[in-house]
Amino acid sequence: MSKINKEKLLAGYVFGDIDNEEYVYLPGSEIGSEHPMCILEKKGAREDVSIEEAVDLVNRLALRAVKHPLLGFKSF
């Protein structure tokens, strides 16, 4: 697991692929929780994923920090 990408997710950065409409981010309501859950968005559908799964998706799918259509560059 990439510690840098985990720290960026915890800091609120949005990772994604704009062309495929896929985004991974940590919602503000999860800040400070013991086991934070991230959001995986695919073409508007949302799914909860653990922070470990989110980091794995960012690495495996080569997602980059992007601007979300509604949230902007950071989720909180």
FIKOLZA-1660 file (N, C-alpha, C; in steps of 0.1 Angstrom, whole numbers, plus 5000, padded with zeros to 4 digits):
% residues 76
   i   px   py   pz ch aa at
   1 5008 4988 5000  A  M  N
   1 5000 5000 5000  A  M CA
   1 5009 5012 5000  A  M  C
   2 5006 5022 4992  A  S  N
   2 5013 5034 4991  A  S CA
   2 5010 5044 5002  A  S  C
   3 5019 5046 5011  A  K  N
   3 5017 5055 5022  A  K CA
   3 5014 5069 5018  A  K  C
   4 5020 5074 5007  A  I  N
   4 5018 5087 5002  A  I CA
   4 5003 5089 4997  A  I  C
   5 4998 5079 4990  A  N  N
   5 4985 5080 4985  A  N CA
   5 4975 5079 4996  A  N  C
   6 4978 5071 5006  A  K  N
   6 4969 5070 5018  A  K CA
   6 4968 5083 5025  A  K  C
   7 4980 5090 5027  A  E  N
   7 4980 5103 5034  A  E CA
   7 4973 5113 5026  A  E  C
   8 4974 5113 5012  A  K  N
   8 4967 5122 5004  A  K CA
   8 4951 5120 5005  A  K  C
   9 4947 5108 5005  A  L  N
   9 4933 5105 5007  A  L CA
   9 4928 5110 5020  A  L  C
  10 4936 5108 5031  A  L  N
  10 4932 5112 5044  A  L CA
  10 4932 5128 5045  A  L  C
  11 4940 5134 5036  A  A  N
  11 4940 5149 5036  A  A CA
  11 4929 5155 5027  A  A  C
  12 4921 5146 5021  A  G  N
  12 4909 5151 5013  A  G CA
  12 4911 5151 4998  A  G  C
  13 4922 5148 4993  A  Y  N
  13 4924 5148 4978  A  Y CA
  13 4915 5138 4971  A  Y  C
  14 4910 5142 4960  A  V  N
  14 4902 5134 4951  A  V CA
  14 4910 5127 4941  A  V  C
  15 4910 5114 4940  A  F  N
  15 4917 5107 4929  A  F CA
  15 4907 5102 4919  A  F  C
  16 4911 5102 4906  A  G  N
  16 4901 5097 4897  A  G CA
  16 4906 5096 4882  A  G  C
  17 4897 5092 4874  A  D  N
  17 4899 5092 4859  A  D CA
  17 4887 5099 4853  A  D  C
  18 4889 5111 4849  A  I  N
  18 4878 5119 4844  A  I CA
  18 4871 5113 4832  A  I  C
  19 4879 5107 4823  A  D  N
  19 4874 5101 4810  A  D CA
  19 4864 5090 4813  A  D  C
  20 4867 5082 4823  A  N  N
  20 4859 5070 4827  A  N CA
  20 4849 5073 4838  A  N  C
  21 4849 5086 4843  A  E  N
  21 4840 5090 4854  A  E CA
  21 4841 5082 4866  A  E  C
  22 4854 5079 4871  A  E  N
  22 4857 5071 4883  A  E CA
  22 4864 5080 4892  A  E  C
  23 4860 5080 4905  A  Y  N
  23 4866 5089 4915  A  Y CA
  23 4867 5081 4928  A  Y  C
  24 4877 5083 4936  A  V  N
  24 4879 5078 4949  A  V CA
  24 4882 5089 4958  A  V  C
  25 4875 5090 4970  A  Y  N
  25 4878 5101 4979  A  Y CA
  25 4873 5098 4993  A  Y  C
  26 4878 5105 5003  A  L  N
  26 4874 5103 5017  A  L CA
  26 4864 5114 5020  A  L  C
  27 4851 5111 5023  A  P  N
  27 4842 5122 5027  A  P CA
  27 4845 5128 5040  A  P  C
  28 4842 5141 5042  A  G  N
  28 4845 5148 5054  A  G CA
  28 4839 5142 5067  A  G  C
  29 4829 5134 5066  A  S  N
  29 4823 5128 5077  A  S CA
  29 4831 5117 5083  A  S  C
  30 4841 5112 5075  A  E  N
  30 4850 5101 5080  A  E CA
  30 4863 5106 5086  A  E  C
  31 4865 5119 5087  A  I  N
  31 4877 5124 5093  A  I CA
  31 4878 5120 5107  A  I  C
  32 4889 5115 5111  A  G  N
  32 4891 5111 5125  A  G CA
  32 4885 5098 5130  A  G  C
  33 4878 5091 5121  A  S  N
  33 4872 5078 5125  A  S CA
  33 4883 5068 5126  A  S  C
  34 4881 5058 5134  A  E  N
  34 4890 5047 5136  A  E CA
  34 4893 5039 5124  A  E  C
  35 4883 5036 5116  A  H  N
  35 4884 5029 5104  A  H CA
  35 4877 5036 5093  A  H  C
  36 4883 5046 5087  A  P  N
  36 4877 5055 5077  A  P CA
  36 4873 5047 5064  A  P  C
  37 4861 5051 5059  A  M  N
  37 4856 5045 5047  A  M CA
  37 4856 5055 5036  A  M  C
  38 4861 5052 5025  A  C  N
  38 4862 5061 5013  A  C CA
  38 4850 5058 5004  A  C  C
  39 4848 5067 4994  A  I  N
  39 4837 5065 4984  A  I CA
  39 4844 5062 4971  A  I  C
  40 4839 5052 4964  A  L  N
  40 4842 5049 4950  A  L CA
  40 4830 5053 4942  A  L  C
  41 4832 5062 4933  A  E  N
  41 4822 5066 4924  A  E CA
  41 4825 5061 4910  A  E  C
  42 4815 5055 4904  A  K  N
  42 4817 5050 4890  A  K CA
  42 4804 5055 4882  A  K  C
  43 4806 5064 4873  A  K  N
  43 4795 5069 4865  A  K CA
  43 4783 5073 4874  A  K  C
  44 4785 5080 4885  A  G  N
  44 4775 5084 4894  A  G CA
  44 4770 5075 4905  A  G  C
  45 4773 5062 4903  A  A  N
  45 4770 5052 4914  A  A CA
  45 4781 5053 4924  A  A  C
  46 4777 5052 4937  A  R  N
  46 4786 5053 4948  A  R CA
  46 4786 5040 4956  A  R  C
  47 4799 5037 4961  A  E  N
  47 4801 5025 4969  A  E CA
  47 4811 5028 4980  A  E  C
  48 4809 5023 4992  A  D  N
  48 4818 5024 5003  A  D CA
  48 4829 5014 5001  A  D  C
  49 4842 5019 5003  A  V  N
  49 4853 5010 5003  A  V CA
  49 4862 5014 5015  A  V  C
  50 4870 5005 5020  A  S  N
  50 4879 5008 5031  A  S CA
  50 4890 5016 5026  A  S  C
  51 4898 5023 5034  A  I  N
  51 4909 5031 5030  A  I CA
  51 4919 5022 5023  A  I  C
  52 4921 5010 5028  A  E  N
  52 4931 5001 5022  A  E CA
  52 4927 4998 5007  A  E  C
  53 4914 4995 5005  A  E  N
  53 4909 4992 4992  A  E CA
  53 4910 5004 4983  A  E  C
  54 4907 5016 4989  A  A  N
  54 4908 5028 4981  A  A CA
  54 4922 5030 4976  A  A  C
  55 4932 5028 4985  A  V  N
  55 4946 5030 4981  A  V CA
  55 4950 5020 4970  A  V  C
  56 4945 5008 4972  A  D  N
  56 4948 4997 4962  A  D CA
  56 4942 5001 4948  A  D  C
  57 4930 5007 4948  A  L  N
  57 4923 5011 4936  A  L CA
  57 4931 5022 4929  A  L  C
  58 4936 5032 4937  A  V  N
  58 4943 5043 4932  A  V CA
  58 4956 5038 4925  A  V  C
  59 4963 5028 4932  A  N  N
  59 4975 5023 4926  A  N CA
  59 4973 5014 4914  A  N  C
  60 4963 5005 4915  A  R  N
  60 4960 4995 4905  A  R CA
  60 4955 5002 4892  A  R  C
  61 4946 5011 4894  A  L  N
  61 4940 5018 4882  A  L CA
  61 4948 5030 4878  A  L  C
  62 4959 5033 4884  A  A  N
  62 4967 5045 4881  A  A CA
  62 4959 5058 4881  A  A  C
  63 4951 5059 4892  A  L  N
  63 4943 5071 4893  A  L CA
  63 4952 5083 4898  A  L  C
  64 4949 5095 4894  A  R  N
  64 4956 5107 4897  A  R CA
  64 4947 5117 4904  A  R  C
  65 4954 5126 4911  A  A  N
  65 4946 5137 4918  A  A CA
  65 4939 5145 4907  A  A  C
  66 4926 5146 4908  A  V  N
  66 4918 5153 4898  A  V CA
  66 4908 5163 4904  A  V  C
  67 4901 5170 4896  A  K  N
  67 4890 5179 4900  A  K CA
  67 4877 5171 4898  A  K  C
  68 4870 5169 4909  A  H  N
  68 4857 5162 4909  A  H CA
  68 4847 5172 4904  A  H  C
  69 4837 5168 4896  A  P  N
  69 4827 5178 4890  A  P CA
  69 4820 5186 4901  A  P  C
  70 4817 5180 4912  A  L  N
  70 4810 5187 4923  A  L CA
  70 4818 5191 4934  A  L  C
  71 4828 5183 4938  A  L  N
  71 4836 5185 4950  A  L CA
  71 4848 5194 4948  A  L  C
  72 4853 5195 4936  A  G  N
  72 4865 5202 4933  A  G CA
  72 4877 5193 4935  A  G  C
  73 4889 5199 4939  A  F  N
  73 4901 5191 4941  A  F CA
  73 4902 5184 4954  A  F  C
  74 4894 5189 4964  A  K  N
  74 4894 5182 4977  A  K CA
  74 4880 5179 4982  A  K  C
  75 4878 5168 4989  A  S  N
  75 4865 5164 4993  A  S CA
  75 4860 5171 5005  A  S  C
  76 4868 5179 5012  A  F  N
  76 4864 5186 5024  A  F CA
  76 4873 5198 5026  A  F  C
% end
